[in-house]
Amino acid sequence: MAERMARLKAREQDPKVRATNFEEVCYGFDAQEAQREASRCLHCKNPRCVGACPVSIRIPEFIAAVKEGDFAGAAAVIAQDSSLPA
């Protein structure tokens, strides 16, 4: 069995700094980190992530677009199934 890649931890604002402001706490991933995290997808035959998503976003397609660096395409996949801003 293939060895799993470790999950990346998103960068966050230092707790002592964030206690003094109202700025974003979680910085998320940069483009390279997002692509690396997307490469962790297991490519399940029957992906349960889609069924577990409240708006049934086609998550495998989204992840594939991110992995290829097509962030506009990834956003389009989400926009097709959800009108919520992300």
Backbone atoms as SQL, in Angstrom:
CREATE TABLE atoms (id INTEGER PRIMARY KEY, chain TEXT, resi INTEGER, resn TEXT, atom TEXT, x REAL, y REAL, z REAL);
INSERT INTO atoms VALUES
  (1, 'A', 1, 'MET', 'N', 0.841, -1.177, 0.000),
  (2, 'A', 1, 'MET', 'CA', 0.000, 0.000, 0.000),
  (3, 'A', 1, 'MET', 'C', 0.889, 1.244, 0.000),
  (4, 'A', 2, 'ALA', 'N', 0.490, 2.246, -0.776),
  (5, 'A', 2, 'ALA', 'CA', 1.267, 3.483, -0.862),
  (6, 'A', 2, 'ALA', 'C', 1.226, 4.235, 0.465),
  (7, 'A', 3, 'GLU', 'N', 2.332, 4.878, 0.761),
  (8, 'A', 3, 'GLU', 'CA', 2.413, 5.646, 1.998),
  (9, 'A', 3, 'GLU', 'C', 1.674, 6.975, 1.818),
  (10, 'A', 4, 'ARG', 'N', 0.880, 7.349, 2.806),
  (11, 'A', 4, 'ARG', 'CA', 0.126, 8.596, 2.731),
  (12, 'A', 4, 'ARG', 'C', 1.028, 9.792, 2.996),
  (13, 'A', 5, 'MET', 'N', 0.738, 10.866, 2.282),
  (14, 'A', 5, 'MET', 'CA', 1.454, 12.117, 2.528),
  (15, 'A', 5, 'MET', 'C', 0.873, 12.769, 3.771),
  (16, 'A', 6, 'ALA', 'N', 1.707, 13.413, 4.527),
  (17, 'A', 6, 'ALA', 'CA', 1.243, 14.112, 5.725),
  (18, 'A', 6, 'ALA', 'C', 0.437, 15.347, 5.331),
  (19, 'A', 7, 'ARG', 'N', -0.597, 15.631, 6.094),
  (20, 'A', 7, 'ARG', 'CA', -1.428, 16.807, 5.871),
  (21, 'A', 7, 'ARG', 'C', -0.623, 18.062, 6.208),
  (22, 'A', 8, 'LEU', 'N', -0.729, 19.065, 5.350),
  (23, 'A', 8, 'LEU', 'CA', -0.063, 20.341, 5.626),
  (24, 'A', 8, 'LEU', 'C', -0.877, 21.135, 6.635),
  (25, 'A', 9, 'LYS', 'N', -0.198, 21.829, 7.498),
  (26, 'A', 9, 'LYS', 'CA', -0.875, 22.703, 8.448),
  (27, 'A', 9, 'LYS', 'C', -0.901, 24.100, 7.842),
  (28, 'A', 10, 'ALA', 'N', -2.080, 24.689, 7.782),
  (29, 'A', 10, 'ALA', 'CA', -2.205, 26.040, 7.235),
  (30, 'A', 10, 'ALA', 'C', -1.498, 27.042, 8.147),
  (31, 'A', 11, 'ARG', 'N', -0.875, 28.027, 7.520),
  (32, 'A', 11, 'ARG', 'CA', -0.194, 29.070, 8.285),
  (33, 'A', 11, 'ARG', 'C', -1.227, 29.922, 9.015),
  (34, 'A', 12, 'GLU', 'N', -0.898, 30.310, 10.235),
  (35, 'A', 12, 'GLU', 'CA', -1.801, 31.129, 11.045),
  (36, 'A', 12, 'GLU', 'C', -1.042, 32.297, 11.652),
  (37, 'A', 13, 'GLN', 'N', -1.796, 33.334, 11.955),
  (38, 'A', 13, 'GLN', 'CA', -1.233, 34.485, 12.646),
  (39, 'A', 13, 'GLN', 'C', -0.843, 34.068, 14.069),
  (40, 'A', 14, 'ASP', 'N', 0.276, 34.547, 14.546),
  (41, 'A', 14, 'ASP', 'CA', 0.739, 34.230, 15.896),
  (42, 'A', 14, 'ASP', 'C', -0.334, 34.628, 16.920),
  (43, 'A', 15, 'PRO', 'N', -0.631, 33.767, 17.898),
  (44, 'A', 15, 'PRO', 'CA', -1.677, 34.066, 18.886),
  (45, 'A', 15, 'PRO', 'C', -1.487, 35.396, 19.617),
  (46, 'A', 16, 'LYS', 'N', -0.254, 35.747, 19.937),
  (47, 'A', 16, 'LYS', 'CA', -0.016, 37.017, 20.637),
  (48, 'A', 16, 'LYS', 'C', -0.321, 38.211, 19.746),
  (49, 'A', 17, 'VAL', 'N', -0.085, 38.072, 18.461),
  (50, 'A', 17, 'VAL', 'CA', -0.369, 39.153, 17.518),
  (51, 'A', 17, 'VAL', 'C', -1.867, 39.234, 17.257),
  (52, 'A', 18, 'ARG', 'N', -2.503, 38.095, 17.024),
  (53, 'A', 18, 'ARG', 'CA', -3.931, 38.113, 16.687),
  (54, 'A', 18, 'ARG', 'C', -4.813, 38.554, 17.842),
  (55, 'A', 19, 'ALA', 'N', -4.301, 38.493, 19.059),
  (56, 'A', 19, 'ALA', 'CA', -5.067, 38.980, 20.212),
  (57, 'A', 19, 'ALA', 'C', -5.167, 40.502, 20.213),
  (58, 'A', 20, 'THR', 'N', -4.383, 41.150, 19.354),
  (59, 'A', 20, 'THR', 'CA', -4.358, 42.614, 19.338),
  (60, 'A', 20, 'THR', 'C', -4.981, 43.211, 18.082),
  (61, 'A', 21, 'ASN', 'N', -5.587, 42.381, 17.211),
  (62, 'A', 21, 'ASN', 'CA', -6.157, 42.927, 15.973),
  (63, 'A', 21, 'ASN', 'C', -7.383, 42.127, 15.534),
  (64, 'A', 22, 'PHE', 'N', -7.985, 42.557, 14.456),
  (65, 'A', 22, 'PHE', 'CA', -9.162, 41.886, 13.906),
  (66, 'A', 22, 'PHE', 'C', -8.880, 41.348, 12.504),
  (67, 'A', 23, 'GLU', 'N', -7.626, 41.099, 12.216),
  (68, 'A', 23, 'GLU', 'CA', -7.242, 40.588, 10.904),
  (69, 'A', 23, 'GLU', 'C', -7.477, 39.083, 10.820),
  (70, 'A', 24, 'GLU', 'N', -7.354, 38.562, 9.614),
  (71, 'A', 24, 'GLU', 'CA', -7.550, 37.132, 9.368),
  (72, 'A', 24, 'GLU', 'C', -6.589, 36.318, 10.236),
  (73, 'A', 25, 'VAL', 'N', -7.107, 35.266, 10.861),
  (74, 'A', 25, 'VAL', 'CA', -6.281, 34.410, 11.719),
  (75, 'A', 25, 'VAL', 'C', -5.582, 33.343, 10.884),
  (76, 'A', 26, 'CYS', 'N', -6.340, 32.658, 10.054),
  (77, 'A', 26, 'CYS', 'CA', -5.783, 31.586, 9.224),
  (78, 'A', 26, 'CYS', 'C', -5.416, 32.161, 7.857),
  (79, 'A', 27, 'TYR', 'N', -4.163, 32.002, 7.479),
  (80, 'A', 27, 'TYR', 'CA', -3.704, 32.513, 6.192),
  (81, 'A', 27, 'TYR', 'C', -3.943, 31.523, 5.065),
  (82, 'A', 28, 'GLY', 'N', -4.298, 30.300, 5.392),
  (83, 'A', 28, 'GLY', 'CA', -4.540, 29.291, 4.367),
  (84, 'A', 28, 'GLY', 'C', -3.252, 28.843, 3.706),
  (85, 'A', 29, 'PHE', 'N', -3.354, 28.399, 2.447),
  (86, 'A', 29, 'PHE', 'CA', -2.209, 27.890, 1.702),
  (87, 'A', 29, 'PHE', 'C', -1.849, 28.839, 0.573),
  (88, 'A', 30, 'ASP', 'N', -0.563, 28.901, 0.237),
  (89, 'A', 30, 'ASP', 'CA', -0.184, 29.589, -0.991),
  (90, 'A', 30, 'ASP', 'C', -0.409, 28.589, -2.136),
  (91, 'A', 31, 'ALA', 'N', -0.144, 28.996, -3.372),
  (92, 'A', 31, 'ALA', 'CA', -0.441, 28.144, -4.530),
  (93, 'A', 31, 'ALA', 'C', 0.291, 26.801, -4.464),
  (94, 'A', 32, 'GLN', 'N', 1.570, 26.823, -4.132),
  (95, 'A', 32, 'GLN', 'CA', 2.331, 25.570, -4.071),
  (96, 'A', 32, 'GLN', 'C', 1.829, 24.660, -2.962),
  (97, 'A', 33, 'GLU', 'N', 1.495, 25.235, -1.819),
  (98, 'A', 33, 'GLU', 'CA', 0.980, 24.431, -0.709),
  (99, 'A', 33, 'GLU', 'C', -0.371, 23.822, -1.075),
  (100, 'A', 34, 'ALA', 'N', -1.220, 24.594, -1.766),
  (101, 'A', 34, 'ALA', 'CA', -2.529, 24.083, -2.181),
  (102, 'A', 34, 'ALA', 'C', -2.366, 22.911, -3.143),
  (103, 'A', 35, 'GLN', 'N', -1.432, 23.031, -4.068),
  (104, 'A', 35, 'GLN', 'CA', -1.192, 21.941, -5.014),
  (105, 'A', 35, 'GLN', 'C', -0.645, 20.706, -4.299),
  (106, 'A', 36, 'ARG', 'N', 0.241, 20.920, -3.354),
  (107, 'A', 36, 'ARG', 'CA', 0.783, 19.785, -2.594),
  (108, 'A', 36, 'ARG', 'C', -0.321, 19.100, -1.792),
  (109, 'A', 37, 'GLU', 'N', -1.177, 19.892, -1.149),
  (110, 'A', 37, 'GLU', 'CA', -2.272, 19.324, -0.360),
  (111, 'A', 37, 'GLU', 'C', -3.252, 18.584, -1.277),
  (112, 'A', 38, 'ALA', 'N', -3.508, 19.133, -2.466),
  (113, 'A', 38, 'ALA', 'CA', -4.411, 18.480, -3.420),
  (114, 'A', 38, 'ALA', 'C', -3.864, 17.138, -3.882),
  (115, 'A', 39, 'SER', 'N', -2.558, 16.986, -3.889),
  (116, 'A', 39, 'SER', 'CA', -1.970, 15.719, -4.333),
  (117, 'A', 39, 'SER', 'C', -2.200, 14.593, -3.327),
  (118, 'A', 40, 'ARG', 'N', -2.762, 14.917, -2.161),
  (119, 'A', 40, 'ARG', 'CA', -3.072, 13.890, -1.162),
  (120, 'A', 40, 'ARG', 'C', -4.367, 13.139, -1.487),
  (121, 'A', 41, 'CYS', 'N', -5.145, 13.617, -2.465),
  (122, 'A', 41, 'CYS', 'CA', -6.425, 12.985, -2.806),
  (123, 'A', 41, 'CYS', 'C', -6.210, 11.504, -3.101),
  (124, 'A', 42, 'LEU', 'N', -7.090, 10.672, -2.565),
  (125, 'A', 42, 'LEU', 'CA', -6.966, 9.222, -2.712),
  (126, 'A', 42, 'LEU', 'C', -7.584, 8.682, -3.998),
  (127, 'A', 43, 'HIS', 'N', -8.312, 9.519, -4.756),
  (128, 'A', 43, 'HIS', 'CA', -8.955, 9.112, -6.008),
  (129, 'A', 43, 'HIS', 'C', -9.855, 7.893, -5.798),
  (130, 'A', 44, 'CYS', 'N', -10.736, 8.007, -4.836),
  (131, 'A', 44, 'CYS', 'CA', -11.645, 6.910, -4.490),
  (132, 'A', 44, 'CYS', 'C', -12.553, 6.560, -5.669),
  (133, 'A', 45, 'LYS', 'N', -12.875, 5.290, -5.804),
  (134, 'A', 45, 'LYS', 'CA', -13.793, 4.847, -6.853),
  (135, 'A', 45, 'LYS', 'C', -15.176, 5.447, -6.621),
  (136, 'A', 46, 'ASN', 'N', -15.624, 5.451, -5.382),
  (137, 'A', 46, 'ASN', 'CA', -16.906, 6.049, -4.999),
  (138, 'A', 46, 'ASN', 'C', -16.630, 7.107, -3.927),
  (139, 'A', 47, 'PRO', 'N', -16.273, 8.330, -4.357),
  (140, 'A', 47, 'PRO', 'CA', -15.865, 9.353, -3.391),
  (141, 'A', 47, 'PRO', 'C', -16.994, 9.776, -2.447),
  (142, 'A', 48, 'ARG', 'N', -16.815, 9.498, -1.173),
  (143, 'A', 48, 'ARG', 'CA', -17.817, 9.868, -0.170),
  (144, 'A', 48, 'ARG', 'C', -17.802, 11.359, 0.127),
  (145, 'A', 49, 'CYS', 'N', -16.730, 12.041, -0.253),
  (146, 'A', 49, 'CYS', 'CA', -16.638, 13.477, 0.026),
  (147, 'A', 49, 'CYS', 'C', -17.748, 14.248, -0.685),
  (148, 'A', 50, 'VAL', 'N', -18.146, 13.817, -1.885),
  (149, 'A', 50, 'VAL', 'CA', -19.199, 14.512, -2.625),
  (150, 'A', 50, 'VAL', 'C', -20.533, 14.357, -1.907),
  (151, 'A', 51, 'GLY', 'N', -20.862, 13.147, -1.501),
  (152, 'A', 51, 'GLY', 'CA', -22.114, 12.907, -0.786),
  (153, 'A', 51, 'GLY', 'C', -22.158, 13.581, 0.566),
  (154, 'A', 52, 'ALA', 'N', -21.006, 13.743, 1.186),
  (155, 'A', 52, 'ALA', 'CA', -20.952, 14.388, 2.500),
  (156, 'A', 52, 'ALA', 'C', -21.027, 15.906, 2.393),
  (157, 'A', 53, 'CYS', 'N', -20.791, 16.442, 1.213),
  (158, 'A', 53, 'CYS', 'CA', -20.838, 17.895, 1.015),
  (159, 'A', 53, 'CYS', 'C', -22.296, 18.346, 0.969),
  (160, 'A', 54, 'PRO', 'N', -22.682, 19.346, 1.768),
  (161, 'A', 54, 'PRO', 'CA', -24.083, 19.782, 1.815),
  (162, 'A', 54, 'PRO', 'C', -24.628, 20.284, 0.482),
  (163, 'A', 55, 'VAL', 'N', -23.766, 20.756, -0.422),
  (164, 'A', 55, 'VAL', 'CA', -24.243, 21.225, -1.721),
  (165, 'A', 55, 'VAL', 'C', -23.719, 20.356, -2.871),
  (166, 'A', 56, 'SER', 'N', -23.209, 19.171, -2.543),
  (167, 'A', 56, 'SER', 'CA', -22.764, 18.166, -3.524),
  (168, 'A', 56, 'SER', 'C', -21.749, 18.695, -4.538),
  (169, 'A', 57, 'ILE', 'N', -20.807, 19.470, -4.064),
  (170, 'A', 57, 'ILE', 'CA', -19.740, 19.946, -4.948),
  (171, 'A', 57, 'ILE', 'C', -18.944, 18.745, -5.431),
  (172, 'A', 58, 'ARG', 'N', -18.562, 18.779, -6.696),
  (173, 'A', 58, 'ARG', 'CA', -17.777, 17.691, -7.286),
  (174, 'A', 58, 'ARG', 'C', -16.317, 17.844, -6.831),
  (175, 'A', 59, 'ILE', 'N', -16.067, 17.422, -5.612),
  (176, 'A', 59, 'ILE', 'CA', -14.780, 17.641, -4.951),
  (177, 'A', 59, 'ILE', 'C', -13.609, 17.014, -5.717),
  (178, 'A', 60, 'PRO', 'N', -13.726, 15.800, -6.249),
  (179, 'A', 60, 'PRO', 'CA', -12.586, 15.260, -7.007),
  (180, 'A', 60, 'PRO', 'C', -12.190, 16.143, -8.199),
  (181, 'A', 61, 'GLU', 'N', -13.177, 16.738, -8.886),
  (182, 'A', 61, 'GLU', 'CA', -12.869, 17.645, -10.003),
  (183, 'A', 61, 'GLU', 'C', -12.196, 18.914, -9.490),
  (184, 'A', 62, 'PHE', 'N', -12.699, 19.428, -8.372),
  (185, 'A', 62, 'PHE', 'CA', -12.117, 20.614, -7.746),
  (186, 'A', 62, 'PHE', 'C', -10.655, 20.348, -7.382),
  (187, 'A', 63, 'ILE', 'N', -10.406, 19.222, -6.719),
  (188, 'A', 63, 'ILE', 'CA', -9.050, 18.877, -6.288),
  (189, 'A', 63, 'ILE', 'C', -8.131, 18.683, -7.495),
  (190, 'A', 64, 'ALA', 'N', -8.628, 18.054, -8.547),
  (191, 'A', 64, 'ALA', 'CA', -7.810, 17.848, -9.749),
  (192, 'A', 64, 'ALA', 'C', -7.397, 19.184, -10.359),
  (193, 'A', 65, 'ALA', 'N', -8.320, 20.139, -10.394),
  (194, 'A', 65, 'ALA', 'CA', -7.995, 21.464, -10.939),
  (195, 'A', 65, 'ALA', 'C', -6.946, 22.167, -10.079),
  (196, 'A', 66, 'VAL', 'N', -7.099, 22.090, -8.766),
  (197, 'A', 66, 'VAL', 'CA', -6.108, 22.698, -7.868),
  (198, 'A', 66, 'VAL', 'C', -4.749, 22.045, -8.067),
  (199, 'A', 67, 'LYS', 'N', -4.730, 20.735, -8.157),
  (200, 'A', 67, 'LYS', 'CA', -3.467, 19.999, -8.330),
  (201, 'A', 67, 'LYS', 'C', -2.733, 20.447, -9.585),
  (202, 'A', 68, 'GLU', 'N', -3.493, 20.768, -10.643),
  (203, 'A', 68, 'GLU', 'CA', -2.896, 21.222, -11.900),
  (204, 'A', 68, 'GLU', 'C', -2.573, 22.715, -11.886),
  (205, 'A', 69, 'GLY', 'N', -2.923, 23.406, -10.803),
  (206, 'A', 69, 'GLY', 'CA', -2.669, 24.845, -10.720),
  (207, 'A', 69, 'GLY', 'C', -3.726, 25.679, -11.414),
  (208, 'A', 70, 'ASP', 'N', -4.842, 25.058, -11.786),
  (209, 'A', 70, 'ASP', 'CA', -5.949, 25.760, -12.453),
  (210, 'A', 70, 'ASP', 'C', -6.929, 26.252, -11.387),
  (211, 'A', 71, 'PHE', 'N', -6.555, 27.330, -10.708),
  (212, 'A', 71, 'PHE', 'CA', -7.373, 27.814, -9.601),
  (213, 'A', 71, 'PHE', 'C', -8.683, 28.437, -10.082),
  (214, 'A', 72, 'ALA', 'N', -8.676, 29.050, -11.262),
  (215, 'A', 72, 'ALA', 'CA', -9.919, 29.583, -11.825),
  (216, 'A', 72, 'ALA', 'C', -10.868, 28.433, -12.161),
  (217, 'A', 73, 'GLY', 'N', -10.329, 27.351, -12.701),
  (218, 'A', 73, 'GLY', 'CA', -11.145, 26.176, -12.995),
  (219, 'A', 73, 'GLY', 'C', -11.697, 25.546, -11.736),
  (220, 'A', 74, 'ALA', 'N', -10.884, 25.516, -10.678),
  (221, 'A', 74, 'ALA', 'CA', -11.340, 24.976, -9.393),
  (222, 'A', 74, 'ALA', 'C', -12.483, 25.818, -8.842),
  (223, 'A', 75, 'ALA', 'N', -12.348, 27.135, -8.950),
  (224, 'A', 75, 'ALA', 'CA', -13.418, 28.026, -8.484),
  (225, 'A', 75, 'ALA', 'C', -14.682, 27.827, -9.311),
  (226, 'A', 76, 'ALA', 'N', -14.524, 27.581, -10.605),
  (227, 'A', 76, 'ALA', 'CA', -15.681, 27.352, -11.475),
  (228, 'A', 76, 'ALA', 'C', -16.417, 26.074, -11.089),
  (229, 'A', 77, 'VAL', 'N', -15.686, 25.037, -10.699),
  (230, 'A', 77, 'VAL', 'CA', -16.320, 23.785, -10.255),
  (231, 'A', 77, 'VAL', 'C', -17.205, 24.068, -9.044),
  (232, 'A', 78, 'ILE', 'N', -16.698, 24.833, -8.108),
  (233, 'A', 78, 'ILE', 'CA', -17.489, 25.169, -6.916),
  (234, 'A', 78, 'ILE', 'C', -18.686, 26.029, -7.299),
  (235, 'A', 79, 'ALA', 'N', -18.466, 27.028, -8.154),
  (236, 'A', 79, 'ALA', 'CA', -19.536, 27.956, -8.527),
  (237, 'A', 79, 'ALA', 'C', -20.690, 27.261, -9.246),
  (238, 'A', 80, 'GLN', 'N', -20.417, 26.156, -9.927),
  (239, 'A', 80, 'GLN', 'CA', -21.478, 25.440, -10.636),
  (240, 'A', 80, 'GLN', 'C', -22.495, 24.824, -9.684),
  (241, 'A', 81, 'ASP', 'N', -22.070, 24.484, -8.476),
  (242, 'A', 81, 'ASP', 'CA', -22.956, 23.800, -7.535),
  (243, 'A', 81, 'ASP', 'C', -23.333, 24.625, -6.319),
  (244, 'A', 82, 'SER', 'N', -22.683, 25.746, -6.120),
  (245, 'A', 82, 'SER', 'CA', -22.936, 26.533, -4.919),
  (246, 'A', 82, 'SER', 'C', -22.929, 28.018, -5.250),
  (247, 'A', 83, 'SER', 'N', -23.928, 28.721, -4.769),
  (248, 'A', 83, 'SER', 'CA', -23.958, 30.173, -4.952),
  (249, 'A', 83, 'SER', 'C', -23.350, 30.887, -3.753),
  (250, 'A', 84, 'LEU', 'N', -22.872, 30.108, -2.780),
  (251, 'A', 84, 'LEU', 'CA', -22.260, 30.703, -1.596),
  (252, 'A', 84, 'LEU', 'C', -20.860, 31.204, -1.924),
  (253, 'A', 85, 'PRO', 'N', -20.496, 32.379, -1.437),
  (254, 'A', 85, 'PRO', 'CA', -19.122, 32.837, -1.664),
  (255, 'A', 85, 'PRO', 'C', -18.153, 31.987, -0.856),
  (256, 'A', 86, 'ALA', 'N', -17.015, 31.700, -1.430),
  (257, 'A', 86, 'ALA', 'CA', -16.028, 30.877, -0.724),
  (258, 'A', 86, 'ALA', 'C', -14.708, 31.601, -0.624);
